[in-house]
Amino acid sequence: MGGFFGAVSHQDVTLDIFFGVDYHSHLGTRRGGMIIHDAKDGFQRQIHSIENTPFRTKFEKDLSDFHGCSGIGCISDTDPQPLLVRSHLGLYAITTVGIINNAEELIQRYFSDHGHQFMAMSSGKVNSTELVAALINQQATLKDGLLYAQEKIKGSMSILILTPEGIYASRDRYGRTPITIGQKDGAFCASFENFAYLNLGYHHYSELGPGEIDFITPEGVECLSAPRKEMKMCAFLWAYYGYPTASYEGISVEKMRYDCGKLLARRDKGVTADSVAGVPDSGIAHAVGYANESGIPFSRPFIKYTPTWPRSFMPSSQKQRNLIAKMKLIPVDVLIRDKKLLLIDDSIVRGTQLGETTEFLYESGAKEVHVRPACPPITFGC
């Protein structure tokens, strides 16, 4: 996954971008980046690896070098970004969230017009954000370029483009990932997560529909391309990826997870257990919903230790991911030993971590462990 945040104002937006991007840290991942634009000094950019250091810690030392009334930033699962691009469309910055399933086909088509090239990463792959920019640059305007890119990309790609005049926000054509707009006096922001701007003084202004393109300035928001009718929002945002305080299409993540747990409990007639527990963190709300509906007490038989451990899905080695996932869970013996536990996780993807967690509970003295996934079976993974 990944996330982004952008803002335009009559005042300096450096801190808004800094904290707005930081609020997306739960979405990953490997790299973070910020670009701020100042009318006098132009674009200032910084990209850092955040695999072993949080975004906020990594970028705090850069804040004194940033200044300007507009900017964008991102948490990126994969490629370094935002990128600064110079083309016939002018100088602009771009950041993206998504995946291009037909990337190699698009690259080869681009090469067929001789004289074109990409900067290769160490793996030999092409930066997805650079590929998006190359598609956009094939048209006469940024709006037309965004429409063209959305048509050609198979997969999902939401985009923020920062120009000296303002920010273009383009939601992917099926609305798989969100873009919401916040407003405060003399300023607007565009954000993946709608809770990211609340503590910065913004209030909710609008939410882009599938394929919608907006142009954002301190004076207002102009819709350049109306939303499409077909919506294929990523349901896994509610089950797992989304932060509990977020909401998508007006539906609260935390409330959705309570409801999933409640429906599981209604299905489980006659199940007995001493307590209901959720696999931290995203399984906890599902377990609360189950406990409230079933009347079985909620408990936390293991606590997640987070101060020094990286996110378990970040290391490149599956063996290391499994070890970290296990090491972070510390058992509470009195709540496990000789107890019948009903354990709820948000979903089963590969099943590795849930299997190890169940074994972990038995090794810690549990009498019985009953497992419930809150998300339906994943049959068509994206």
PLY file of the C-alpha trace (Angstrom):
ply
format ascii 1.0
element vertex 382
property float x
property float y
property float z
element edge 381
property int vertex1
property int vertex2
end_header
0.00 0.00 0.00
1.25 3.55 0.68
-0.23 6.97 1.31
0.15 10.62 0.38
-0.75 14.11 1.55
-0.68 17.51 -0.17
-1.63 21.04 0.82
-1.91 24.52 -0.71
-2.27 27.70 1.34
-1.56 31.40 1.62
0.72 30.47 4.52
3.70 28.13 4.85
2.54 24.49 4.70
5.77 22.69 5.69
4.44 21.44 9.04
1.08 20.48 7.53
2.86 18.29 4.96
5.22 16.87 7.58
2.50 15.80 10.01
-0.03 14.94 7.31
2.37 12.47 5.70
3.44 11.10 9.09
-0.19 10.17 9.80
0.08 7.70 6.90
2.93 5.71 8.47
0.62 2.75 9.23
0.38 2.12 5.48
4.00 1.08 5.20
6.76 1.04 4.42
10.16 1.58 2.84
10.52 5.22 1.88
9.15 8.64 2.69
9.42 11.88 0.75
8.44 15.55 0.77
8.47 18.30 -1.86
7.64 21.89 -0.92
7.23 24.72 -3.44
8.07 28.34 -2.75
7.19 31.10 -5.24
10.68 32.61 -4.93
12.96 29.62 -4.35
11.08 26.94 -6.30
10.92 23.25 -5.36
12.73 21.69 -2.38
12.76 17.89 -2.12
13.97 15.20 0.27
13.56 11.41 0.19
14.68 9.03 2.96
14.60 5.33 3.72
12.24 4.73 6.66
12.70 0.94 6.96
14.35 1.21 10.38
13.48 4.77 11.39
10.01 6.36 11.50
9.14 9.09 9.00
8.88 11.77 11.68
12.30 11.05 13.14
13.93 10.87 9.72
12.53 14.17 8.42
12.62 16.37 11.53
16.14 17.53 10.75
15.05 18.63 7.25
12.23 20.93 8.37
14.44 24.01 8.69
15.39 23.68 5.00
11.79 23.55 3.77
9.60 26.58 3.15
6.69 27.32 0.85
2.93 27.64 0.51
2.30 24.34 -1.29
3.66 20.82 -1.12
3.11 17.08 -1.36
4.60 14.11 0.48
4.26 10.37 0.64
4.86 7.11 2.43
5.90 4.68 -0.31
5.76 0.89 -0.24
8.24 0.52 -3.06
9.85 3.22 -5.19
11.51 6.50 -4.15
9.13 9.45 -4.55
7.88 12.18 -4.93
9.69 12.82 -8.21
10.47 16.17 -9.77
9.72 16.11 -13.50
10.61 18.56 -16.26
8.76 18.18 -19.55
6.89 20.20 -22.18
4.16 20.48 -19.52
6.55 22.41 -17.27
8.28 21.57 -14.02
6.11 19.62 -11.60
6.31 17.14 -8.71
4.39 13.87 -8.68
3.58 11.15 -6.15
1.41 8.06 -6.56
-0.30 5.25 -4.66
-1.10 2.05 -6.51
0.16 -0.73 -8.73
0.64 -1.01 -12.50
-0.01 -4.59 -13.63
0.91 -3.88 -17.26
4.06 -1.88 -16.52
6.35 -3.86 -18.86
3.90 -3.50 -21.76
3.74 0.27 -21.23
7.51 0.53 -20.99
8.07 -1.37 -24.24
5.46 0.75 -26.02
7.29 3.86 -24.77
10.62 2.50 -26.05
9.12 1.87 -29.49
9.31 5.63 -30.07
13.11 5.85 -30.35
15.01 8.24 -28.11
13.05 7.54 -24.93
14.59 6.09 -21.77
13.98 5.63 -18.04
16.30 5.85 -15.07
16.66 2.22 -13.93
16.70 1.37 -10.24
19.32 -1.04 -8.88
16.94 -3.93 -9.53
16.68 -2.89 -13.18
12.99 -2.03 -12.75
11.45 1.29 -13.69
10.09 3.54 -10.95
6.28 3.31 -11.23
5.85 7.02 -10.54
8.30 7.86 -13.34
6.30 5.61 -15.67
3.10 7.45 -14.73
4.81 10.77 -15.45
5.94 9.45 -18.85
2.34 8.59 -19.72
1.09 12.00 -18.58
3.76 13.78 -20.63
2.47 12.22 -23.85
-0.50 14.62 -23.82
-0.84 18.37 -24.31
-2.05 19.24 -20.78
-1.76 17.76 -17.30
-5.50 17.10 -17.21
-5.39 15.23 -20.53
-2.27 13.42 -19.38
-3.95 12.23 -16.19
-6.97 11.00 -18.13
-4.67 9.22 -20.59
-2.61 7.58 -17.84
-5.73 6.34 -16.04
-6.99 4.75 -19.27
-3.71 3.03 -20.12
-2.85 1.69 -16.66
-4.21 -1.74 -15.77
-4.36 -1.91 -12.01
-4.86 1.07 -9.75
-3.12 4.43 -9.58
-4.08 7.51 -7.58
-1.96 10.57 -8.23
-1.04 13.96 -6.75
0.77 16.49 -8.97
2.23 19.67 -7.49
2.71 22.64 -9.84
3.58 26.27 -9.02
-0.12 27.06 -9.51
-1.66 24.32 -7.34
-2.24 20.58 -6.88
-3.89 18.13 -9.27
-5.56 15.21 -7.46
-6.54 12.21 -9.60
-8.26 9.21 -8.01
-7.84 5.86 -9.78
-10.63 5.14 -12.22
-12.34 2.45 -10.13
-11.90 4.28 -6.82
-9.90 1.43 -5.29
-7.97 3.84 -3.09
-9.37 7.04 -1.53
-8.56 10.73 -1.92
-10.30 13.16 0.42
-10.06 16.94 0.56
-9.93 19.02 3.72
-10.39 22.77 4.14
-9.42 25.48 6.61
-9.14 29.28 6.28
-7.10 30.05 3.18
-6.00 26.46 2.65
-7.00 23.10 1.20
-5.40 19.67 1.49
-5.67 16.34 -0.34
-5.11 13.17 1.65
-5.30 9.39 1.35
-6.57 9.10 4.96
-9.30 11.53 5.96
-8.28 11.62 9.63
-4.77 12.86 8.74
-5.81 16.52 8.50
-8.22 16.84 11.44
-5.59 17.74 14.06
-4.06 20.19 11.57
-7.20 22.34 11.71
-8.84 21.17 8.49
-12.43 19.96 8.27
-13.87 17.59 5.69
-14.65 19.26 2.38
-15.22 16.48 -0.17
-14.19 13.02 -1.33
-13.15 12.34 -4.90
-15.19 9.78 -6.79
-13.78 7.05 -9.05
-11.65 8.58 -11.81
-12.35 12.13 -10.65
-9.70 14.81 -11.23
-9.68 18.01 -9.13
-7.42 21.04 -9.24
-6.77 22.56 -5.81
-5.61 26.09 -4.96
-5.88 28.15 -1.75
-8.99 29.75 -3.25
-10.92 26.57 -3.93
-11.35 23.19 -5.61
-12.21 22.86 -9.31
-13.49 19.55 -10.68
-11.72 18.98 -14.02
-13.15 15.53 -14.72
-16.36 14.25 -13.15
-16.40 10.96 -11.22
-17.31 7.76 -13.01
-20.21 5.61 -11.90
-18.42 2.28 -11.35
-16.87 1.90 -7.88
-14.55 -0.94 -6.81
-13.26 0.31 -3.46
-10.63 -1.91 -1.85
-12.54 -3.74 0.92
-9.27 -4.67 2.63
-8.93 -1.04 3.73
-11.79 -1.65 6.17
-10.61 -5.12 7.20
-6.90 -4.41 7.66
-5.03 -1.53 6.01
-7.11 1.40 7.20
-6.38 3.13 10.49
-9.23 2.77 13.04
-10.05 6.50 12.96
-10.39 6.56 9.16
-13.59 6.30 7.16
-14.12 5.56 3.48
-17.23 6.43 1.49
-18.79 7.53 4.78
-18.20 4.16 6.48
-16.05 4.11 9.64
-13.20 1.59 9.76
-13.61 0.96 13.50
-17.40 0.61 13.20
-17.04 -1.76 10.24
-14.72 -3.98 12.29
-17.13 -4.00 15.23
-19.90 -5.03 12.84
-17.78 -7.84 11.32
-17.17 -9.23 14.81
-20.86 -8.88 15.67
-21.90 -10.86 12.58
-19.34 -13.58 13.39
-20.85 -13.90 16.86
-24.38 -14.21 15.47
-23.22 -17.08 13.28
-21.45 -18.87 16.15
-24.37 -20.29 18.08
-23.43 -22.44 21.06
-19.69 -21.67 21.03
-18.22 -21.54 24.53
-15.01 -19.79 25.52
-13.56 -18.10 28.58
-12.67 -14.97 26.60
-12.50 -13.40 23.15
-9.20 -11.97 21.95
-8.06 -10.15 18.84
-4.70 -10.48 17.10
-3.09 -7.03 17.55
-3.63 -4.55 16.12
-6.30 -4.83 13.43
-7.99 -7.91 14.93
-8.79 -6.16 18.22
-11.82 -4.18 17.01
-13.28 -7.31 15.39
-12.90 -9.10 18.74
-14.58 -6.24 20.62
-17.57 -6.50 18.27
-17.74 -10.27 18.81
-17.49 -9.94 22.58
-20.18 -7.25 22.77
-22.60 -9.36 20.73
-21.85 -12.76 22.29
-21.50 -11.73 25.92
-18.18 -13.59 26.16
-15.67 -11.31 27.96
-13.02 -9.55 25.90
-9.41 -9.97 27.03
-5.87 -9.28 25.84
-3.95 -12.54 26.45
-0.95 -11.14 24.64
0.27 -7.58 24.28
2.05 -6.20 21.26
5.43 -4.66 22.09
6.06 -1.92 19.53
8.61 0.66 20.78
11.67 -0.79 19.02
10.32 -3.40 16.60
9.79 -2.62 12.90
6.47 -3.38 11.25
6.38 -7.12 10.65
5.49 -6.91 6.94
8.42 -4.63 6.10
11.54 -6.89 6.14
12.21 -8.47 2.75
12.77 -11.95 4.19
9.62 -13.99 5.00
11.61 -15.78 7.72
12.47 -12.45 9.33
8.85 -11.22 9.00
7.61 -14.34 10.80
10.17 -13.96 13.58
9.34 -10.29 14.15
5.60 -10.99 14.17
6.19 -13.59 16.90
8.69 -11.62 18.95
6.37 -8.61 19.27
3.61 -10.61 21.02
4.24 -11.01 24.75
1.90 -13.41 26.63
-0.10 -12.63 29.77
0.09 -16.02 31.47
-2.91 -15.68 33.79
-5.20 -14.93 30.82
-3.96 -17.90 28.76
-3.09 -20.86 30.97
-5.90 -23.45 31.15
-8.26 -21.08 29.31
-10.54 -21.66 26.32
-9.78 -18.78 23.96
-11.65 -17.55 20.90
-9.07 -15.76 18.73
-10.11 -13.34 15.98
-7.81 -12.04 13.25
-8.71 -9.54 10.54
-8.16 -12.05 7.72
-6.24 -15.07 6.49
-3.97 -14.38 3.52
-1.15 -16.93 3.69
-2.09 -18.16 7.17
1.50 -18.28 8.39
1.22 -15.71 11.16
-2.17 -16.89 12.42
-0.92 -20.47 12.61
2.12 -19.42 14.58
0.01 -17.25 16.90
-2.31 -20.18 17.62
0.67 -22.44 18.32
2.11 -19.70 20.51
-1.06 -19.71 22.66
-0.97 -23.50 23.08
2.72 -23.33 24.05
1.71 -20.71 26.63
-0.76 -23.11 28.24
-4.09 -22.49 26.50
-6.60 -25.32 26.90
-8.44 -24.60 23.63
-7.98 -22.05 20.84
-10.84 -21.35 18.42
-9.92 -19.20 15.41
-12.20 -16.82 13.51
-11.15 -14.65 10.53
-13.27 -11.49 10.29
-12.78 -11.09 6.53
-14.46 -13.50 4.07
-12.17 -15.83 2.06
-9.94 -13.94 -0.37
-10.80 -15.47 -3.76
-9.69 -12.76 -6.20
-6.66 -11.05 -4.67
-5.64 -7.83 -6.43
0 1
1 2
2 3
3 4
4 5
5 6
6 7
7 8
8 9
9 10
10 11
11 12
12 13
13 14
14 15
15 16
16 17
17 18
18 19
19 20
20 21
21 22
22 23
23 24
24 25
25 26
26 27
27 28
28 29
29 30
30 31
31 32
32 33
33 34
34 35
35 36
36 37
37 38
38 39
39 40
40 41
41 42
42 43
43 44
44 45
45 46
46 47
47 48
48 49
49 50
50 51
51 52
52 53
53 54
54 55
55 56
56 57
57 58
58 59
59 60
60 61
61 62
62 63
63 64
64 65
65 66
66 67
67 68
68 69
69 70
70 71
71 72
72 73
73 74
74 75
75 76
76 77
77 78
78 79
79 80
80 81
81 82
82 83
83 84
84 85
85 86
86 87
87 88
88 89
89 90
90 91
91 92
92 93
93 94
94 95
95 96
96 97
97 98
98 99
99 100
100 101
101 102
102 103
103 104
104 105
105 106
106 107
107 108
108 109
109 110
110 111
111 112
112 113
113 114
114 115
115 116
116 117
117 118
118 119
119 120
120 121
121 122
122 123
123 124
124 125
125 126
126 127
127 128
128 129
129 130
130 131
131 132
132 133
133 134
134 135
135 136
136 137
137 138
138 139
139 140
140 141
141 142
142 143
143 144
144 145
145 146
146 147
147 148
148 149
149 150
150 151
151 152
152 153
153 154
154 155
155 156
156 157
157 158
158 159
159 160
160 161
161 162
162 163
163 164
164 165
165 166
166 167
167 168
168 169
169 170
170 171
171 172
172 173
173 174
174 175
175 176
176 177
177 178
178 179
179 180
180 181
181 182
182 183
183 184
184 185
185 186
186 187
187 188
188 189
189 190
190 191
191 192
192 193
193 194
194 195
195 196
196 197
197 198
198 199
199 200
200 201
201 202
202 203
203 204
204 205
205 206
206 207
207 208
208 209
209 210
210 211
211 212
212 213
213 214
214 215
215 216
216 217
217 218
218 219
219 220
220 221
221 222
222 223
223 224
224 225
225 226
226 227
227 228
228 229
229 230
230 231
231 232
232 233
233 234
234 235
235 236
236 237
237 238
238 239
239 240
240 241
241 242
242 243
243 244
244 245
245 246
246 247
247 248
248 249
249 250
250 251
251 252
252 253
253 254
254 255
255 256
256 257
257 258
258 259
259 260
260 261
261 262
262 263
263 264
264 265
265 266
266 267
267 268
268 269
269 270
270 271
271 272
272 273
273 274
274 275
275 276
276 277
277 278
278 279
279 280
280 281
281 282
282 283
283 284
284 285
285 286
286 287
287 288
288 289
289 290
290 291
291 292
292 293
293 294
294 295
295 296
296 297
297 298
298 299
299 300
300 301
301 302
302 303
303 304
304 305
305 306
306 307
307 308
308 309
309 310
310 311
311 312
312 313
313 314
314 315
315 316
316 317
317 318
318 319
319 320
320 321
321 322
322 323
323 324
324 325
325 326
326 327
327 328
328 329
329 330
330 331
331 332
332 333
333 334
334 335
335 336
336 337
337 338
338 339
339 340
340 341
341 342
342 343
343 344
344 345
345 346
346 347
347 348
348 349
349 350
350 351
351 352
352 353
353 354
354 355
355 356
356 357
357 358
358 359
359 360
360 361
361 362
362 363
363 364
364 365
365 366
366 367
367 368
368 369
369 370
370 371
371 372
372 373
373 374
374 375
375 376
376 377
377 378
378 379
379 380
380 381
